[in-house]
């Protein structure tokens, strides 16, 4: 078996599992405990230096 075939098999099997795990982790990252404070800060950061007058 050539090196290409071994790497292709590894990418087809475990590579897909790793990429799916990273995708799920990144999708769940904003919903972790304590993330609301950072999300609210990021959402209102564009108005930080704005004056109402």
mmCIF entry with sequence, helices, sheets and N, C-alpha, C, O atoms, coordinates in Angstrom:
data_MODEL
# 
_entry.id   MODEL 
# 
_entity.id                         1 
_entity.type                       polymer 
_entity.pdbx_number_of_molecules   1 
# 
_entity_poly.entity_id                      1 
_entity_poly.type                           'polypeptide(L)' 
_entity_poly.nstd_linkage                   no 
_entity_poly.nstd_monomer                   no 
_entity_poly.pdbx_seq_one_letter_code       
;(UNK)(UNK)(UNK)(UNK)(UNK)(UNK)(UNK)(UNK)(UNK)(UNK)(UNK)(UNK)(UNK)(UNK)(UNK)(UNK)
(UNK)(UNK)(UNK)(UNK)(UNK)(UNK)(UNK)(UNK)(UNK)(UNK)(UNK)(UNK)(UNK)(UNK)(UNK)(UNK)
(UNK)(UNK)(UNK)(UNK)(UNK)(UNK)(UNK)(UNK)(UNK)(UNK)(UNK)(UNK)(UNK)(UNK)(UNK)(UNK)
(UNK)(UNK)(UNK)(UNK)(UNK)
;
_entity_poly.pdbx_seq_one_letter_code_can   XXXXXXXXXXXXXXXXXXXXXXXXXXXXXXXXXXXXXXXXXXXXXXXXXXXXX 
_entity_poly.pdbx_strand_id                 A 
# 
loop_
_entity_poly_seq.entity_id 
_entity_poly_seq.num 
_entity_poly_seq.mon_id 
_entity_poly_seq.hetero 
1 1  UNK n 
1 2  UNK n 
1 3  UNK n 
1 4  UNK n 
1 5  UNK n 
1 6  UNK n 
1 7  UNK n 
1 8  UNK n 
1 9  UNK n 
1 10 UNK n 
1 11 UNK n 
1 12 UNK n 
1 13 UNK n 
1 14 UNK n 
1 15 UNK n 
1 16 UNK n 
1 17 UNK n 
1 18 UNK n 
1 19 UNK n 
1 20 UNK n 
1 21 UNK n 
1 22 UNK n 
1 23 UNK n 
1 24 UNK n 
1 25 UNK n 
1 26 UNK n 
1 27 UNK n 
1 28 UNK n 
1 29 UNK n 
1 30 UNK n 
1 31 UNK n 
1 32 UNK n 
1 33 UNK n 
1 34 UNK n 
1 35 UNK n 
1 36 UNK n 
1 37 UNK n 
1 38 UNK n 
1 39 UNK n 
1 40 UNK n 
1 41 UNK n 
1 42 UNK n 
1 43 UNK n 
1 44 UNK n 
1 45 UNK n 
1 46 UNK n 
1 47 UNK n 
1 48 UNK n 
1 49 UNK n 
1 50 UNK n 
1 51 UNK n 
1 52 UNK n 
1 53 UNK n 
# 
_struct_asym.id          A 
_struct_asym.entity_id   1 
# 
loop_
_struct_conf.conf_type_id 
_struct_conf.id 
_struct_conf.pdbx_PDB_helix_id 
_struct_conf.beg_label_comp_id 
_struct_conf.beg_label_asym_id 
_struct_conf.beg_label_seq_id 
_struct_conf.pdbx_beg_PDB_ins_code 
_struct_conf.end_label_comp_id 
_struct_conf.end_label_asym_id 
_struct_conf.end_label_seq_id 
_struct_conf.pdbx_end_PDB_ins_code 
_struct_conf.beg_auth_comp_id 
_struct_conf.beg_auth_asym_id 
_struct_conf.beg_auth_seq_id 
_struct_conf.end_auth_comp_id 
_struct_conf.end_auth_asym_id 
_struct_conf.end_auth_seq_id 
_struct_conf.pdbx_PDB_helix_class 
_struct_conf.details 
_struct_conf.pdbx_PDB_helix_length 
HELX_P HELX_P1 AA1 UNK A 3  ? UNK A 10 ? UNK A 3  UNK A 10 1 ? 8  
HELX_P HELX_P2 AA2 UNK A 11 ? UNK A 15 ? UNK A 11 UNK A 15 3 ? 5  
HELX_P HELX_P3 AA3 UNK A 16 ? UNK A 29 ? UNK A 16 UNK A 29 1 ? 14 
HELX_P HELX_P4 AA4 UNK A 35 ? UNK A 44 ? UNK A 35 UNK A 44 1 ? 10 
HELX_P HELX_P5 AA5 UNK A 45 ? UNK A 47 ? UNK A 45 UNK A 47 5 ? 3  
# 
_struct_conf_type.id          HELX_P 
_struct_conf_type.criteria    ? 
_struct_conf_type.reference   ? 
# 
loop_
_atom_site.group_PDB 
_atom_site.id 
_atom_site.type_symbol 
_atom_site.label_atom_id 
_atom_site.label_alt_id 
_atom_site.label_comp_id 
_atom_site.label_asym_id 
_atom_site.label_entity_id 
_atom_site.label_seq_id 
_atom_site.pdbx_PDB_ins_code 
_atom_site.Cartn_x 
_atom_site.Cartn_y 
_atom_site.Cartn_z 
_atom_site.occupancy 
_atom_site.B_iso_or_equiv 
_atom_site.pdbx_formal_charge 
_atom_site.auth_seq_id 
_atom_site.auth_comp_id 
_atom_site.auth_asym_id 
_atom_site.auth_atom_id 
_atom_site.pdbx_PDB_model_num 
ATOM 1   N N  . UNK A 1 1  ? 0.853   -1.169 0.000  1.00 0.00 ? 1  UNK A N  1 
ATOM 2   C CA . UNK A 1 1  ? 0.000   0.000  0.000  1.00 0.00 ? 1  UNK A CA 1 
ATOM 3   C C  . UNK A 1 1  ? 0.905   1.242  0.000  1.00 0.00 ? 1  UNK A C  1 
ATOM 4   O O  . UNK A 1 1  ? 1.854   1.324  0.780  1.00 0.00 ? 1  UNK A O  1 
ATOM 5   N N  . UNK A 1 2  ? 0.610   2.180  -0.859 1.00 0.00 ? 2  UNK A N  1 
ATOM 6   C CA . UNK A 1 2  ? 1.451   3.369  -0.978 1.00 0.00 ? 2  UNK A CA 1 
ATOM 7   C C  . UNK A 1 2  ? 1.097   4.386  0.108  1.00 0.00 ? 2  UNK A C  1 
ATOM 8   O O  . UNK A 1 2  ? 0.061   4.282  0.764  1.00 0.00 ? 2  UNK A O  1 
ATOM 9   N N  . UNK A 1 3  ? 1.971   5.356  0.280  1.00 0.00 ? 3  UNK A N  1 
ATOM 10  C CA . UNK A 1 3  ? 1.743   6.416  1.269  1.00 0.00 ? 3  UNK A CA 1 
ATOM 11  C C  . UNK A 1 3  ? 0.481   7.201  0.934  1.00 0.00 ? 3  UNK A C  1 
ATOM 12  O O  . UNK A 1 3  ? -0.282  7.578  1.824  1.00 0.00 ? 3  UNK A O  1 
ATOM 13  N N  . UNK A 1 4  ? 0.269   7.442  -0.351 1.00 0.00 ? 4  UNK A N  1 
ATOM 14  C CA . UNK A 1 4  ? -0.924  8.160  -0.776 1.00 0.00 ? 4  UNK A CA 1 
ATOM 15  C C  . UNK A 1 4  ? -2.192  7.429  -0.340 1.00 0.00 ? 4  UNK A C  1 
ATOM 16  O O  . UNK A 1 4  ? -3.124  8.047  0.174  1.00 0.00 ? 4  UNK A O  1 
ATOM 17  N N  . UNK A 1 5  ? -2.225  6.127  -0.545 1.00 0.00 ? 5  UNK A N  1 
ATOM 18  C CA . UNK A 1 5  ? -3.406  5.346  -0.181 1.00 0.00 ? 5  UNK A CA 1 
ATOM 19  C C  . UNK A 1 5  ? -3.654  5.369  1.326  1.00 0.00 ? 5  UNK A C  1 
ATOM 20  O O  . UNK A 1 5  ? -4.799  5.445  1.772  1.00 0.00 ? 5  UNK A O  1 
ATOM 21  N N  . UNK A 1 6  ? -2.587  5.303  2.099  1.00 0.00 ? 6  UNK A N  1 
ATOM 22  C CA . UNK A 1 6  ? -2.726  5.341  3.557  1.00 0.00 ? 6  UNK A CA 1 
ATOM 23  C C  . UNK A 1 6  ? -3.269  6.698  3.999  1.00 0.00 ? 6  UNK A C  1 
ATOM 24  O O  . UNK A 1 6  ? -4.197  6.767  4.805  1.00 0.00 ? 6  UNK A O  1 
ATOM 25  N N  . UNK A 1 7  ? -2.691  7.767  3.474  1.00 0.00 ? 7  UNK A N  1 
ATOM 26  C CA . UNK A 1 7  ? -3.159  9.107  3.852  1.00 0.00 ? 7  UNK A CA 1 
ATOM 27  C C  . UNK A 1 7  ? -4.576  9.363  3.361  1.00 0.00 ? 7  UNK A C  1 
ATOM 28  O O  . UNK A 1 7  ? -5.358  10.027 4.042  1.00 0.00 ? 7  UNK A O  1 
ATOM 29  N N  . UNK A 1 8  ? -4.912  8.844  2.192  1.00 0.00 ? 8  UNK A N  1 
ATOM 30  C CA . UNK A 1 8  ? -6.271  9.007  1.656  1.00 0.00 ? 8  UNK A CA 1 
ATOM 31  C C  . UNK A 1 8  ? -7.277  8.282  2.539  1.00 0.00 ? 8  UNK A C  1 
ATOM 32  O O  . UNK A 1 8  ? -8.351  8.815  2.818  1.00 0.00 ? 8  UNK A O  1 
ATOM 33  N N  . UNK A 1 9  ? -6.944  7.081  2.977  1.00 0.00 ? 9  UNK A N  1 
ATOM 34  C CA . UNK A 1 9  ? -7.824  6.322  3.858  1.00 0.00 ? 9  UNK A CA 1 
ATOM 35  C C  . UNK A 1 9  ? -7.983  7.039  5.206  1.00 0.00 ? 9  UNK A C  1 
ATOM 36  O O  . UNK A 1 9  ? -9.087  7.122  5.744  1.00 0.00 ? 9  UNK A O  1 
ATOM 37  N N  . UNK A 1 10 ? -6.881  7.551  5.741  1.00 0.00 ? 10 UNK A N  1 
ATOM 38  C CA . UNK A 1 10 ? -6.938  8.280  7.009  1.00 0.00 ? 10 UNK A CA 1 
ATOM 39  C C  . UNK A 1 10 ? -7.816  9.523  6.884  1.00 0.00 ? 10 UNK A C  1 
ATOM 40  O O  . UNK A 1 10 ? -8.629  9.795  7.767  1.00 0.00 ? 10 UNK A O  1 
ATOM 41  N N  . UNK A 1 11 ? -7.661  10.273 5.803  1.00 0.00 ? 11 UNK A N  1 
ATOM 42  C CA . UNK A 1 11 ? -8.456  11.477 5.599  1.00 0.00 ? 11 UNK A CA 1 
ATOM 43  C C  . UNK A 1 11 ? -9.932  11.142 5.399  1.00 0.00 ? 11 UNK A C  1 
ATOM 44  O O  . UNK A 1 11 ? -10.805 11.869 5.873  1.00 0.00 ? 11 UNK A O  1 
ATOM 45  N N  . UNK A 1 12 ? -10.210 10.049 4.703  1.00 0.00 ? 12 UNK A N  1 
ATOM 46  C CA . UNK A 1 12 ? -11.599 9.667  4.453  1.00 0.00 ? 12 UNK A CA 1 
ATOM 47  C C  . UNK A 1 12 ? -12.311 9.183  5.710  1.00 0.00 ? 12 UNK A C  1 
ATOM 48  O O  . UNK A 1 12 ? -13.525 9.347  5.829  1.00 0.00 ? 12 UNK A O  1 
ATOM 49  N N  . UNK A 1 13 ? -11.584 8.596  6.640  1.00 0.00 ? 13 UNK A N  1 
ATOM 50  C CA . UNK A 1 13 ? -12.242 8.050  7.820  1.00 0.00 ? 13 UNK A CA 1 
ATOM 51  C C  . UNK A 1 13 ? -12.109 8.993  9.019  1.00 0.00 ? 13 UNK A C  1 
ATOM 52  O O  . UNK A 1 13 ? -13.091 9.607  9.436  1.00 0.00 ? 13 UNK A O  1 
ATOM 53  N N  . UNK A 1 14 ? -10.924 9.107  9.562  1.00 0.00 ? 14 UNK A N  1 
ATOM 54  C CA . UNK A 1 14 ? -10.740 9.897  10.774 1.00 0.00 ? 14 UNK A CA 1 
ATOM 55  C C  . UNK A 1 14 ? -10.762 11.401 10.503 1.00 0.00 ? 14 UNK A C  1 
ATOM 56  O O  . UNK A 1 14 ? -11.139 12.182 11.377 1.00 0.00 ? 14 UNK A O  1 
ATOM 57  N N  . UNK A 1 15 ? -10.365 11.804 9.318  1.00 0.00 ? 15 UNK A N  1 
ATOM 58  C CA . UNK A 1 15 ? -10.415 13.228 8.976  1.00 0.00 ? 15 UNK A CA 1 
ATOM 59  C C  . UNK A 1 15 ? -11.833 13.759 9.016  1.00 0.00 ? 15 UNK A C  1 
ATOM 60  O O  . UNK A 1 15 ? -12.078 14.868 9.492  1.00 0.00 ? 15 UNK A O  1 
ATOM 61  N N  . UNK A 1 16 ? -12.764 12.966 8.517  1.00 0.00 ? 16 UNK A N  1 
ATOM 62  C CA . UNK A 1 16 ? -14.167 13.364 8.541  1.00 0.00 ? 16 UNK A CA 1 
ATOM 63  C C  . UNK A 1 16 ? -14.696 13.453 9.965  1.00 0.00 ? 16 UNK A C  1 
ATOM 64  O O  . UNK A 1 16 ? -15.455 14.367 10.288 1.00 0.00 ? 16 UNK A O  1 
ATOM 65  N N  . UNK A 1 17 ? -14.308 12.526 10.805 1.00 0.00 ? 17 UNK A N  1 
ATOM 66  C CA . UNK A 1 17 ? -14.741 12.533 12.207 1.00 0.00 ? 17 UNK A CA 1 
ATOM 67  C C  . UNK A 1 17 ? -14.182 13.768 12.926 1.00 0.00 ? 17 UNK A C  1 
ATOM 68  O O  . UNK A 1 17 ? -14.896 14.419 13.688 1.00 0.00 ? 17 UNK A O  1 
ATOM 69  N N  . UNK A 1 18 ? -12.925 14.084 12.686 1.00 0.00 ? 18 UNK A N  1 
ATOM 70  C CA . UNK A 1 18 ? -12.304 15.248 13.332 1.00 0.00 ? 18 UNK A CA 1 
ATOM 71  C C  . UNK A 1 18 ? -12.970 16.544 12.854 1.00 0.00 ? 18 UNK A C  1 
ATOM 72  O O  . UNK A 1 18 ? -13.275 17.419 13.664 1.00 0.00 ? 18 UNK A O  1 
ATOM 73  N N  . UNK A 1 19 ? -13.193 16.666 11.554 1.00 0.00 ? 19 UNK A N  1 
ATOM 74  C CA . UNK A 1 19 ? -13.830 17.881 11.030 1.00 0.00 ? 19 UNK A CA 1 
ATOM 75  C C  . UNK A 1 19 ? -15.265 18.022 11.538 1.00 0.00 ? 19 UNK A C  1 
ATOM 76  O O  . UNK A 1 19 ? -15.706 19.135 11.824 1.00 0.00 ? 19 UNK A O  1 
ATOM 77  N N  . UNK A 1 20 ? -15.989 16.931 11.653 1.00 0.00 ? 20 UNK A N  1 
ATOM 78  C CA . UNK A 1 20 ? -17.352 16.983 12.187 1.00 0.00 ? 20 UNK A CA 1 
ATOM 79  C C  . UNK A 1 20 ? -17.330 17.394 13.651 1.00 0.00 ? 20 UNK A C  1 
ATOM 80  O O  . UNK A 1 20 ? -18.188 18.161 14.089 1.00 0.00 ? 20 UNK A O  1 
ATOM 81  N N  . UNK A 1 21 ? -16.359 16.894 14.417 1.00 0.00 ? 21 UNK A N  1 
ATOM 82  C CA . UNK A 1 21 ? -16.238 17.282 15.822 1.00 0.00 ? 21 UNK A CA 1 
ATOM 83  C C  . UNK A 1 21 ? -15.917 18.757 15.981 1.00 0.00 ? 21 UNK A C  1 
ATOM 84  O O  . UNK A 1 21 ? -16.474 19.426 16.852 1.00 0.00 ? 21 UNK A O  1 
ATOM 85  N N  . UNK A 1 22 ? -15.018 19.270 15.141 1.00 0.00 ? 22 UNK A N  1 
ATOM 86  C CA . UNK A 1 22 ? -14.684 20.696 15.189 1.00 0.00 ? 22 UNK A CA 1 
ATOM 87  C C  . UNK A 1 22 ? -15.902 21.531 14.818 1.00 0.00 ? 22 UNK A C  1 
ATOM 88  O O  . UNK A 1 22 ? -16.159 22.556 15.449 1.00 0.00 ? 22 UNK A O  1 
ATOM 89  N N  . UNK A 1 23 ? -16.653 21.112 13.809 1.00 0.00 ? 23 UNK A N  1 
ATOM 90  C CA . UNK A 1 23 ? -17.855 21.833 13.395 1.00 0.00 ? 23 UNK A CA 1 
ATOM 91  C C  . UNK A 1 23 ? -18.884 21.898 14.525 1.00 0.00 ? 23 UNK A C  1 
ATOM 92  O O  . UNK A 1 23 ? -19.431 22.964 14.805 1.00 0.00 ? 23 UNK A O  1 
ATOM 93  N N  . UNK A 1 24 ? -19.143 20.773 15.165 1.00 0.00 ? 24 UNK A N  1 
ATOM 94  C CA . UNK A 1 24 ? -20.107 20.736 16.272 1.00 0.00 ? 24 UNK A CA 1 
ATOM 95  C C  . UNK A 1 24 ? -19.612 21.601 17.433 1.00 0.00 ? 24 UNK A C  1 
ATOM 96  O O  . UNK A 1 24 ? -20.397 22.324 18.047 1.00 0.00 ? 24 UNK A O  1 
ATOM 97  N N  . UNK A 1 25 ? -18.321 21.529 17.733 1.00 0.00 ? 25 UNK A N  1 
ATOM 98  C CA . UNK A 1 25 ? -17.761 22.346 18.805 1.00 0.00 ? 25 UNK A CA 1 
ATOM 99  C C  . UNK A 1 25 ? -17.904 23.826 18.530 1.00 0.00 ? 25 UNK A C  1 
ATOM 100 O O  . UNK A 1 25 ? -18.249 24.592 19.431 1.00 0.00 ? 25 UNK A O  1 
ATOM 101 N N  . UNK A 1 26 ? -17.645 24.246 17.295 1.00 0.00 ? 26 UNK A N  1 
ATOM 102 C CA . UNK A 1 26 ? -17.777 25.660 16.953 1.00 0.00 ? 26 UNK A CA 1 
ATOM 103 C C  . UNK A 1 26 ? -19.241 26.114 16.935 1.00 0.00 ? 26 UNK A C  1 
ATOM 104 O O  . UNK A 1 26 ? -19.540 27.267 17.246 1.00 0.00 ? 26 UNK A O  1 
ATOM 105 N N  . UNK A 1 27 ? -20.133 25.220 16.578 1.00 0.00 ? 27 UNK A N  1 
ATOM 106 C CA . UNK A 1 27 ? -21.561 25.567 16.610 1.00 0.00 ? 27 UNK A CA 1 
ATOM 107 C C  . UNK A 1 27 ? -22.065 25.725 18.041 1.00 0.00 ? 27 UNK A C  1 
ATOM 108 O O  . UNK A 1 27 ? -22.942 26.550 18.299 1.00 0.00 ? 27 UNK A O  1 
ATOM 109 N N  . UNK A 1 28 ? -21.524 24.946 18.969 1.00 0.00 ? 28 UNK A N  1 
ATOM 110 C CA . UNK A 1 28 ? -21.968 25.008 20.359 1.00 0.00 ? 28 UNK A CA 1 
ATOM 111 C C  . UNK A 1 28 ? -21.220 26.064 21.177 1.00 0.00 ? 28 UNK A C  1 
ATOM 112 O O  . UNK A 1 28 ? -21.662 26.407 22.273 1.00 0.00 ? 28 UNK A O  1 
ATOM 113 N N  . UNK A 1 29 ? -20.110 26.582 20.677 1.00 0.00 ? 29 UNK A N  1 
ATOM 114 C CA . UNK A 1 29 ? -19.272 27.533 21.418 1.00 0.00 ? 29 UNK A CA 1 
ATOM 115 C C  . UNK A 1 29 ? -20.052 28.763 21.914 1.00 0.00 ? 29 UNK A C  1 
ATOM 116 O O  . UNK A 1 29 ? -19.857 29.148 23.067 1.00 0.00 ? 29 UNK A O  1 
ATOM 117 N N  . UNK A 1 30 ? -20.910 29.395 21.125 1.00 0.00 ? 30 UNK A N  1 
ATOM 118 C CA . UNK A 1 30 ? -21.635 30.576 21.621 1.00 0.00 ? 30 UNK A CA 1 
ATOM 119 C C  . UNK A 1 30 ? -22.642 30.267 22.727 1.00 0.00 ? 30 UNK A C  1 
ATOM 120 O O  . UNK A 1 30 ? -23.071 31.180 23.432 1.00 0.00 ? 30 UNK A O  1 
ATOM 121 N N  . UNK A 1 31 ? -23.027 29.012 22.893 1.00 0.00 ? 31 UNK A N  1 
ATOM 122 C CA . UNK A 1 31 ? -24.039 28.641 23.870 1.00 0.00 ? 31 UNK A CA 1 
ATOM 123 C C  . UNK A 1 31 ? -23.448 28.149 25.185 1.00 0.00 ? 31 UNK A C  1 
ATOM 124 O O  . UNK A 1 31 ? -24.178 27.647 26.040 1.00 0.00 ? 31 UNK A O  1 
ATOM 125 N N  . UNK A 1 32 ? -22.140 28.285 25.357 1.00 0.00 ? 32 UNK A N  1 
ATOM 126 C CA . UNK A 1 32 ? -21.505 27.846 26.597 1.00 0.00 ? 32 UNK A CA 1 
ATOM 127 C C  . UNK A 1 32 ? -21.875 28.806 27.729 1.00 0.00 ? 32 UNK A C  1 
ATOM 128 O O  . UNK A 1 32 ? -22.217 29.960 27.468 1.00 0.00 ? 32 UNK A O  1 
ATOM 129 N N  . UNK A 1 33 ? -21.813 28.347 28.976 1.00 0.00 ? 33 UNK A N  1 
ATOM 130 C CA . UNK A 1 33 ? -22.125 29.222 30.106 1.00 0.00 ? 33 UNK A CA 1 
ATOM 131 C C  . UNK A 1 33 ? -21.139 30.397 30.157 1.00 0.00 ? 33 UNK A C  1 
ATOM 132 O O  . UNK A 1 33 ? -19.931 30.211 30.010 1.00 0.00 ? 33 UNK A O  1 
ATOM 133 N N  . UNK A 1 34 ? -21.658 31.577 30.361 1.00 0.00 ? 34 UNK A N  1 
ATOM 134 C CA . UNK A 1 34 ? -20.823 32.761 30.468 1.00 0.00 ? 34 UNK A CA 1 
ATOM 135 C C  . UNK A 1 34 ? -20.571 33.463 29.148 1.00 0.00 ? 34 UNK A C  1 
ATOM 136 O O  . UNK A 1 34 ? -19.911 34.502 29.131 1.00 0.00 ? 34 UNK A O  1 
ATOM 137 N N  . UNK A 1 35 ? -21.065 32.944 28.061 1.00 0.00 ? 35 UNK A N  1 
ATOM 138 C CA . UNK A 1 35 ? -20.805 33.544 26.761 1.00 0.00 ? 35 UNK A CA 1 
ATOM 139 C C  . UNK A 1 35 ? -21.705 34.746 26.487 1.00 0.00 ? 35 UNK A C  1 
ATOM 140 O O  . UNK A 1 35 ? -21.394 35.565 25.621 1.00 0.00 ? 35 UNK A O  1 
ATOM 141 N N  . UNK A 1 36 ? -22.808 34.861 27.207 1.00 0.00 ? 36 UNK A N  1 
ATOM 142 C CA . UNK A 1 36 ? -23.739 35.950 26.945 1.00 0.00 ? 36 UNK A CA 1 
ATOM 143 C C  . UNK A 1 36 ? -23.092 37.310 27.169 1.00 0.00 ? 36 UNK A C  1 
ATOM 144 O O  . UNK A 1 36 ? -23.335 38.241 26.401 1.00 0.00 ? 36 UNK A O  1 
ATOM 145 N N  . UNK A 1 37 ? -22.285 37.439 28.191 1.00 0.00 ? 37 UNK A N  1 
ATOM 146 C CA . UNK A 1 37 ? -21.618 38.711 28.484 1.00 0.00 ? 37 UNK A CA 1 
ATOM 147 C C  . UNK A 1 37 ? -20.738 39.133 27.303 1.00 0.00 ? 37 UNK A C  1 
ATOM 148 O O  . UNK A 1 37 ? -20.763 40.292 26.890 1.00 0.00 ? 37 UNK A O  1 
ATOM 149 N N  . UNK A 1 38 ? -19.972 38.202 26.770 1.00 0.00 ? 38 UNK A N  1 
ATOM 150 C CA . UNK A 1 38 ? -19.088 38.521 25.643 1.00 0.00 ? 38 UNK A CA 1 
ATOM 151 C C  . UNK A 1 38 ? -19.890 38.810 24.373 1.00 0.00 ? 38 UNK A C  1 
ATOM 152 O O  . UNK A 1 38 ? -19.513 39.680 23.588 1.00 0.00 ? 38 UNK A O  1 
ATOM 153 N N  . UNK A 1 39 ? -20.977 38.098 24.169 1.00 0.00 ? 39 UNK A N  1 
ATOM 154 C CA . UNK A 1 39 ? -21.811 38.321 22.992 1.00 0.00 ? 39 UNK A CA 1 
ATOM 155 C C  . UNK A 1 39 ? -22.484 39.685 23.057 1.00 0.00 ? 39 UNK A C  1 
ATOM 156 O O  . UNK A 1 39 ? -22.541 40.399 22.056 1.00 0.00 ? 39 UNK A O  1 
ATOM 157 N N  . UNK A 1 40 ? -22.995 40.052 24.230 1.00 0.00 ? 40 UNK A N  1 
ATOM 158 C CA . UNK A 1 40 ? -23.619 41.372 24.385 1.00 0.00 ? 40 UNK A CA 1 
ATOM 159 C C  . UNK A 1 40 ? -22.600 42.492 24.214 1.00 0.00 ? 40 UNK A C  1 
ATOM 160 O O  . UNK A 1 40 ? -22.903 43.523 23.613 1.00 0.00 ? 40 UNK A O  1 
ATOM 161 N N  . UNK A 1 41 ? -21.403 42.294 24.736 1.00 0.00 ? 41 UNK A N  1 
ATOM 162 C CA . UNK A 1 41 ? -20.345 43.293 24.587 1.00 0.00 ? 41 UNK A CA 1 
ATOM 163 C C  . UNK A 1 41 ? -19.947 43.453 23.124 1.00 0.00 ? 41 UNK A C  1 
ATOM 164 O O  . UNK A 1 41 ? -19.741 44.574 22.660 1.00 0.00 ? 41 UNK A O  1 
ATOM 165 N N  . UNK A 1 42 ? -19.838 42.365 22.403 1.00 0.00 ? 42 UNK A N  1 
ATOM 166 C CA . UNK A 1 42 ? -19.488 42.420 20.986 1.00 0.00 ? 42 UNK A CA 1 
ATOM 167 C C  . UNK A 1 42 ? -20.604 43.071 20.174 1.00 0.00 ? 42 UNK A C  1 
ATOM 168 O O  . UNK A 1 42 ? -20.331 43.802 19.222 1.00 0.00 ? 42 UNK A O  1 
ATOM 169 N N  . UNK A 1 43 ? -21.856 42.813 20.543 1.00 0.00 ? 43 UNK A N  1 
ATOM 170 C CA . UNK A 1 43 ? -22.989 43.370 19.803 1.00 0.00 ? 43 UNK A CA 1 
ATOM 171 C C  . UNK A 1 43 ? -23.113 44.872 19.980 1.00 0.00 ? 43 UNK A C  1 
ATOM 172 O O  . UNK A 1 43 ? -23.570 45.566 19.072 1.00 0.00 ? 43 UNK A O  1 
ATOM 173 N N  . UNK A 1 44 ? -22.714 45.381 21.132 1.00 0.00 ? 44 UNK A N  1 
ATOM 174 C CA . UNK A 1 44 ? -22.851 46.816 21.393 1.00 0.00 ? 44 UNK A CA 1 
ATOM 175 C C  . UNK A 1 44 ? -21.540 47.571 21.275 1.00 0.00 ? 44 UNK A C  1 
ATOM 176 O O  . UNK A 1 44 ? -21.503 48.768 21.560 1.00 0.00 ? 44 UNK A O  1 
ATOM 177 N N  . UNK A 1 45 ? -20.474 46.919 20.869 1.00 0.00 ? 45 UNK A N  1 
ATOM 178 C CA . UNK A 1 45 ? -19.164 47.583 20.815 1.00 0.00 ? 45 UNK A CA 1 
ATOM 179 C C  . UNK A 1 45 ? -19.112 48.687 19.763 1.00 0.00 ? 45 UNK A C  1 
ATOM 180 O O  . UNK A 1 45 ? -18.320 49.619 19.902 1.00 0.00 ? 45 UNK A O  1 
ATOM 181 N N  . UNK A 1 46 ? -19.930 48.612 18.718 1.00 0.00 ? 46 UNK A N  1 
ATOM 182 C CA . UNK A 1 46 ? -19.887 49.656 17.696 1.00 0.00 ? 46 UNK A CA 1 
ATOM 183 C C  . UNK A 1 46 ? -20.493 50.964 18.208 1.00 0.00 ? 46 UNK A C  1 
ATOM 184 O O  . UNK A 1 46 ? -20.254 52.015 17.613 1.00 0.00 ? 46 UNK A O  1 
ATOM 185 N N  . UNK A 1 47 ? -21.261 50.931 19.284 1.00 0.00 ? 47 UNK A N  1 
ATOM 186 C CA . UNK A 1 47 ? -21.889 52.125 19.836 1.00 0.00 ? 47 UNK A CA 1 
ATOM 187 C C  . UNK A 1 47 ? -21.117 52.681 21.025 1.00 0.00 ? 47 UNK A C  1 
ATOM 188 O O  . UNK A 1 47 ? -21.574 53.631 21.660 1.00 0.00 ? 47 UNK A O  1 
ATOM 189 N N  . UNK A 1 48 ? -19.957 52.110 21.340 1.00 0.00 ? 48 UNK A N  1 
ATOM 190 C CA . UNK A 1 48 ? -19.217 52.471 22.551 1.00 0.00 ? 48 UNK A CA 1 
ATOM 191 C C  . UNK A 1 48 ? -18.822 53.938 22.578 1.00 0.00 ? 48 UNK A C  1 
ATOM 192 O O  . UNK A 1 48 ? -18.960 54.580 23.619 1.00 0.00 ? 48 UNK A O  1 
ATOM 193 N N  . UNK A 1 49 ? -18.340 54.487 21.486 1.00 0.00 ? 49 UNK A N  1 
ATOM 194 C CA . UNK A 1 49 ? -17.858 55.866 21.455 1.00 0.00 ? 49 UNK A CA 1 
ATOM 195 C C  . UNK A 1 49 ? -18.882 56.854 20.925 1.00 0.00 ? 49 UNK A C  1 
ATOM 196 O O  . UNK A 1 49 ? -18.554 58.016 20.684 1.00 0.00 ? 49 UNK A O  1 
ATOM 197 N N  . UNK A 1 50 ? -20.095 56.418 20.743 1.00 0.00 ? 50 UNK A N  1 
ATOM 198 C CA . UNK A 1 50 ? -21.118 57.288 20.173 1.00 0.00 ? 50 UNK A CA 1 
ATOM 199 C C  . UNK A 1 50 ? -21.796 58.118 21.253 1.00 0.00 ? 50 UNK A C  1 
ATOM 200 O O  . UNK A 1 50 ? -22.136 57.609 22.321 1.00 0.00 ? 50 UNK A O  1 
ATOM 201 N N  . UNK A 1 51 ? -21.986 59.391 20.967 1.00 0.00 ? 51 UNK A N  1 
ATOM 202 C CA . UNK A 1 51 ? -22.682 60.280 21.909 1.00 0.00 ? 51 UNK A CA 1 
ATOM 203 C C  . UNK A 1 51 ? -24.120 60.460 21.452 1.00 0.00 ? 51 UNK A C  1 
ATOM 204 O O  . UNK A 1 51 ? -24.405 60.394 20.256 1.00 0.00 ? 51 UNK A O  1 
ATOM 205 N N  . UNK A 1 52 ? -25.027 60.687 22.395 1.00 0.00 ? 52 UNK A N  1 
ATOM 206 C CA . UNK A 1 52 ? -26.439 60.909 22.053 1.00 0.00 ? 52 UNK A CA 1 
ATOM 207 C C  . UNK A 1 52 ? -26.728 62.388 21.792 1.00 0.00 ? 52 UNK A C  1 
ATOM 208 O O  . UNK A 1 52 ? -27.863 62.738 21.472 1.00 0.00 ? 52 UNK A O  1 
ATOM 209 N N  . UNK A 1 53 ? -25.758 63.235 21.918 1.00 0.00 ? 53 UNK A N  1 
ATOM 210 C CA . UNK A 1 53 ? -26.011 64.667 21.788 1.00 0.00 ? 53 UNK A CA 1 
ATOM 211 C C  . UNK A 1 53 ? -25.253 65.236 20.719 1.00 0.00 ? 53 UNK A C  1 
ATOM 212 O O  . UNK A 1 53 ? -25.346 66.437 20.468 1.00 0.00 ? 53 UNK A O  1 
# 
